[in-house]
């Protein structure tokens, strides 16, 4: 768990031993990073990293309904973690080869 500079709480949830299934599944919370708001609303945009398929996607939701999934980075290696830096960039840890990518997300 970590708070960002805007006071949002981020919680990382393990994949519960099903690393090839849970992180890619939108029907459970396992293997994902959750952004929590003070007023308990669900964020409209969620970033998701794929270890198996080696991409980062932006998922847009409305409540519990999936509106769209957009791949924003592909073929980058197995995504291990995604962190939002205080400088506004995303830092993405990937393996094969091991490196950290600094990514600026635009609308």
Secondary structure, DSSP 8 states (H G I E B T S, - for coil): -EE-TTS-EEEE---TT-TTTGGG-TTS-TT-EEEE-TT----SEEEEEETTTTEEEEEEEETTEEEEEEEEEESS-EEEEEEE-TTS-EEEEEETTTEEEEE----
